[in-house]
């Protein structure tokens, strides 16, 4: 029997969701939804399915098995909660929510029902991320000593002008940390361990005339067990450089620069290449959306929650919001 799917939000990132559903055996796209009439008309024509301006009307009319939420950040939690409350399974793009309160609301909604939900931290499915995690969990390289990560990317004022919600606290819940660097924040805490405290700063160094949120941020985090990590990210770089993520252990250095290089203390060097993937999506979204989506559909009958759950996604949201509270103490309610 086919699993039916619908996509809510037909903007940029929806492209990889449409691709994944089209390739997935046993899945059928049955509807699309967008509040923008032009995007809705384009998606309806492109995919040959009914279009809806309202998500509740879509659910009532077609009762999809899975809804993919690809909307601006401030709509993630409310749309996902509405779907879960009606027994519809959900794949929601990152971040979990634009505020901590909305994130907590979605965590509670996920625990209250039987429908499944996944949050799109697809970089956990990268070949390099999987290899790093497996090696660290094996204990072979010894205990983690410390870690660091950087995101040195470029965004222009035009990028924000094309989607004005991105540059606002109300629409995006933040800037660089919430929209670009959150995947690396997630990987850092997934690989090294839960963060128990963080000291950091966020600021606008480059795009002050175009956005009200940050374009540069740094923090130092303490993880469970006392391990320390350092993080730096900016959108003022000349180009989108490869994300870096280094984990130093007692017996090795794991260094991610596109591919993963593991340099062992005994002189051995292992290189794990990252996969390549042809997609209509942007290269900086990574290559693993399809793997996450396939895995989610394959686990729909599993009674256990999906492993990248709202409770798991809340961890990176809390780290980022903690940095915001330290950076904008006079606007604590606005940035929380």
ABEGO torsion letter per residue (X at the ends): XBBBBBBBEABAAAAAAAAAAAABBGBBBABBBBABAAAAAAAAAAAGBBBBABAAAAAAAAGBABBBBABBAAAAAAAAAAAAAAGBBBBBBOBABABAAAAAAAAAAAAABABBBBBBBAAAABAAAAAAAAAAAAGAAEBBABBBBBBBBBBBAAAAAABAAAABAAAAGEBAAAAAAAAAAAAAAAAAEBBABBBBBBBBAAAAAABABBABBBBBBBBBGGBBBBBBBBAABABBBBBBBBBBBAABBBBBBGBBBBBBAAGBBBBBBBBBBBBABBAAAEAAAAAAAAAAAAAAABABBBABBAAAAAAAAAAAAAAAAAABAAAAAAAX
